[in-house]
Amino acid sequence: MTIPADFNRRQTMSWAAALALTPWGARAASPTPASWADTLRAARGQTVYFNAWAGSERINAYLQWAAGELQRDFGVKLQHVKISDAADVVKRVRAEKQAGRQATEGTVDLIWINGENFAAMKRDALLSAPFATSLPHFQWVDTVGKPTTLVDFSVPTDGLESPWGMAQLTFFADAQRLPKPPQSMAELLALARSQPGRITYPRPPNFHGTTFVKQALIEHAPDVKALAQPATTAALEAQAAPLWRFLDALHPHLWRGGKQFPQNSAAVRQMMADGELLLALTFNPNEAANEIAAKRLSASVQSWQFAKGTIGNTHFVAIPYNAPSKAGAQVVANFLLSPTAQARKADIDVWGDPTVLDVARLPAAERARFQSAPRAGQVSHSAPALPEPHASWVDALEKEWTRRYGI
């Protein structure tokens, strides 16, 4: 097997290492050297407009670092288009399709996405051809131990999006104020009754607020398996009735009597740090460790997940059907899957976003990138990651929550 002459040394090593590791269960369709070389040639000189959430300085800084690496090694310019909600980008791509824009006439090359936004783009044929499993670095993705890398909110990805990071609902609190944290929604209700006004959650449709509601739904639904199916009026009535009873019991004991809710998890975190609230919530198991490292939280803050598990999922990057720089977008997606990029992203001092890779299968040198001593604030005992309900439950739950509790 010969490597095309125009590969540079770093590209050659990256490709060769990827092809040398053929994992069990990865379902990857490895590209031939020639086809990936063609992608690299086509990508050189392209600008990739990456529409990604910009609500974190750490994430923004990480993407700036990635942009430098991509420009140097592949001649691809990564332009971070800062957004607050991926749903707005989905609407834009849909409008472009309705206006008749063709395959290379769009404004988005790559989008950070998952859940209901991915489901909508897949349903409405707003995505480019399947590409993820053909990326050289996809061979290292832990599709067996992390099945949500292939199934996004109960919707098969079918190669239409490439996994980027892992997430799981996690709570954190100062152990000096809350030495025995609740291990279920039932225990959280008991805590709220004993400490009125000291607990809350973000107002849906904020992502973290909706996730809190979904966690309560999973713990109270009569038939959890029904949640993997598309939401219907009948299913909502049958499966969510205990959820509304739980929230009816919980809300009077929340901050401001459940009549007002913070706008986002950052506000909840700050109120917890100030001592106004007992606990906060996040979808990044390492967030508290990040905040402790940045000296924004006390070192006595501890993180945990409910004993029987909390909702977990994968976040992805996807290429719209009309992306002008499809080759460049694939090169970016492949770089974001590389052990170098994944290890840097997982570093508490950089971002702390858990990797999608099966670290145990990496060569020793690459595996060593992920090894670090436990940090204050990290989850000490990971709980099972519970599967997300079908993506259609998000809109159904948010509308009903707003009808019942919205002001």
N, C-alpha and C positions, 0 to 999 in steps of 0.2 A: 504494500500500500504506500503510495507516495503522497506527500503533503504539497499542495500547490506552492510554487516558489514565492508568491507575493504575500504569504502569511508572514507577519513579523514574529519575533521569537516568543513574545508573551501570548499572541494568538495561537501559535503552534502548540505551546505547552498546555494552554487552556483546553484546546480542542482535543489533543491527544490524551490528556488526563481524563477528560469527560468520556471519551470512547473506550478507555481502558476499564472503566468501572461500569459493568453491566449488572444492575441490581435485580434481584428477584422482585417480581410484582410491580415494577415501575410502569409498565405498559408504554414505555417510550419508543417512539419511532425515530431512531437516530438518523440524522442527516448524513449523506455521503460527504466526503471531504470536498468534492467538487461543488455540490449544491450549497454547502455553507460558505465556501469560498466565494461563490457567486453572490450570496447575500451580503457578505462583508464588502465586496467590491461595489455593489449597488448602494450600500449604506454610506460609504465614504463620501463626505461632503454634504450629507443631508442634515437638516435641522429637524429634530424630533420635539414637537410641542406636547409635553407631558402635563396633562391636566390632573393635578394632585392637590389634595387637601393641604392647606398652608397654615393650620392652626397651631403649629408647634415649631418653635425656633430650632429645636434639635433635628426635627425631620427636614426642615428647610436647609439646614447646614449639611445634613447628610446628602441631600440631593445636589447641593453645590459641589461636594466632594466627588460624587458620582459623575457629575458633568465634566469635571477636570480629567478624570480617568478615561472617560469615553472619548473625549476630544483627543487626548494624547495617544491612546492605543488604537483607536478605530476611526479617527477623523469624523466622528459623529458629534454634532452640537446638540446638547440636551438643554431645552428651554423649559424651565418649570413655570407652567401657567398656574398661578395660585388661585385656588377655588375654595369655597366654604362648604359646598354641597355637590356631590357627584350627580345628583338628580338634575341639577341645572345643565350639566354637560349632556346628559342623556336627552333632555328636551331639545338642546341645540342640534345634536346629531339627527334626531328625529325630524326636526324642522328642515334640516338640509336635505334629507331624503325626500320629504314631501315637496320640496322646491325643485327636485330633479337633479340634484348634484350627483355627479358620477364618481367613479372609483377613486379618483385622485383629487377631488375638488372639495375636500373637507377642510375643517380648521383644527381638527384634533388628530394627533398621531397615536397617542397612548393615553389611557385613562386608568387611574387608581380606582378600583371598583370591587364590589361584591354584593351579595344579597339581592334585594328587590331590584336594584339598578341593573345588575347583570341579567336577571331574569327578564326584565323588560327589553333590554337590548337583544337578547337571544330570541325572544318571542317575536320581536318586530324586525328581525333580520338586519340589525344595525351594526353587526360585527363583521370583521374580515374573516377570511377562511381560517380553519383551524391551524394553529401554529405551535402551540405550547409544547406538545410532546415531541416535536421535532427539534427543539432547541438542544444544543449539545449538553448544557448543564442540567436539563430536566432529568437526566439519568440519575442524578443524585437526590432528587426529591423523595421524601419518605411517604410514598403513596400508600404504604401498608400500615405503618404506625400512625399516620396522620391522614385518614381517608378524606377529610374535608379538603384536601388539595385537589381532589377530583370531583367533589360534589359540593356545590355552593348553595346553602340554604335549601337542601333537598333537590336541587336542580343540577343534573350532570353538566360538568363544564365542557365536555366533548372537545377539549383542546382549544376552546375559544378564548380562554384567559389563562395567564401563566401565574402560578402561585408566587407570592412575594413574602408573606409573613404570617405568623400564627397569632391568634388572640383568644382570650378566655376571660369571662367575667370574673373579676377579682375585687375583693373588698380590702380596705386597709384602715387602720385606726392606731392611735397612740396607746400602746399597751399599758401605760400608766393610768390612763383614764378608762380603758376598756380591756381589762386583763382576760376576760372570758368572752371572746367574740361569738356571735350567733353562727350556728352551723346549718341553718335552714331558714326558709321564709317564716315558718312557724315560730322559731326562736327569735327571729328579728321582730315579729309582731309582739312577742312577750317583752322584748327589750324596749320597744317603743311604748308599750303600756306602762312600763316601770320608769321610763325616762322620757316623758312627753316633751315634744318640741325639739328633741336632740337628734332626730333622724329625718332624712328626706331623700328624694331622688330627682333627677332632672325631669323637666316637663316634656313628655312626648310631643312632637315627633323627634326631639333630640335623640340621637342614636343610643346614648347610654340610658336614657329614660325608657325608651322602648325595650331595650334589652332587659332592664329590671322587670318590666311588665311581662316579657316573654319568659323569664326565669320563674316568676310566680305562676304563670300559666302552666309551664311544664310540671311544676311541683303539685299543682292542684287538678290538672285535667283528668277526667275519668278514664280516658283512653289516649295515652301519650302517642301511640302509633298513628292515630288519626291526624296528628299535627304534621306529619310528613306529607300529607295530601293537600291539594289546593283548598284554600278556605272557602267555605260556602256559608250561606245564612244558617242552614241547619247545623252545620258543624260548629259554627261560632256559638250558637245558642247552647249546644250540648256540652262543648268542651270548655267554654269560657265562663259559664255560669258560676262555678266555684271561685274563679279568679276574681270576678266582680264582688263576690261576697267577702273575699279576703281583703281586697282593697277598701271596701266599705268599712271594714273593721279597722284597717290600718290607718287610713287617712286622718281621722280625728286626732290621732296621737303624733302626727308628724309636725315638722317645723311649720309654724303659722297655721296649725290646725288643718293642714292639707288643703287650705284655700289658695295657697300660692306655692309655686314650685320654681326652683332655680332654673336658669336657662340652659346650663350645661354642666358637665362634670367638673370643669375647672373651678366653677363657683362653689360647688359642693366641697371640693378639695380644700379651697381656701377657708371656707367656714369650719371645716374639720381642723385645719391647721391653727385657726384662731381660737379653737375650743368651743365654738358655738354649736357644732355638731359632733357626734360621737364617732362617726365613720363616714368614709367616702367610697366611691366605686370607680372602677376603670375597666377597660377591656385589654389593657396591657399588663400582664402579671409583674412586669418590672417597673411600673410607673413610680411606685413609692420609693424603690431603690434609686431611680433617676432623681427624684426630688430630694432625697436625703443626700445624694452625692453633690447635688447643686446647692445644698444647705438651705433649701426652702421648707424642709420638713425635719422634725426631730429624729434623731437616730433611734428613738424608742418606738417609732412607728413600725407596725408589723402588718404583713399582708396574708390573706388566706382566701380559700375557696370553700364553699359549702362541702360538708363531708361526703355527701352522695353525688357531688358534681355540680358544675355550673356550665352554662352555655359557652361553647367554643366554636370558632370558625377560622377560616383562612381568608386573608385578603389578597387580591390579585391585581394584575395589570392586563388590560385588553386593548385590542386595536380596532377602531371603528372601520366600517366597510369602505369609507371614502378617505382614509388617511393618505395624505400625499407621500409620506415617507415610511412606507410599510417595512422596507428592509431595515432602515434605521431603527424603527420601533422594535423589530425582532432582536437586533443587536443589543439595544438597551435592556429588553426583557431578559435576554440571556446573561448579560453582565450582572443584572440584579440577582440572578440565581447563582452566581459564582460563589465559591467558598470565601473568597476575599471579601466580596460585598456583603454576603450574608453574615459573616463573622463580625464585620465592622458594625453592621446594623444591630446585631445582638449584644454588642458591647454596652454595658450600663452607662459608661461615660459618653457614649455617642448617641444611642437611641434606646437600646434595650428591647428591641422588638424580636420575639423568639423566631428562630430559623425554621424554614420549611424543609431543610435538608435532613437526611439521615446521617448525622455526624459520625456515628460508629462505623460507617462504611467508607469514610473518606481516608485517603492516605494519611499517614502519621503527621506529616508536616502540615497538611490542611486541617486535620483534626485538632492539632495543637492551637490553632487560632481561636478555637471556641472554649478552651480551658481557662477558667479563672476561678479564683477563690469566691465562696459565697459572700454576698454583700448584704449589709443591713437593709431591711425592707423587702428583700426578696421572699417569694413564697417558699416556705421550708418543706411543705408536703403538698405536692400537686394533687388535685382531685381529678376525677374523670371529667373529660370534656363532653358535655351533653350536646347532641346534634340540634342544630337550629330547626325550628318549624319551617315548613315550606315558605318560600319568599312571599307568597300572597297573603300570609297571615299578618305581615307587617302593616299594610294599609288597613286591613280589617280591624286590627286591634287599635291602631292609632285613631281611627275615626270613631270607634265606639268609646275609647277612653275620653276623647275630646267631648263627645256628646254627654257623657256621664259626669266628667270632672272639670272640663274646660270652663274657664271664666269668660 
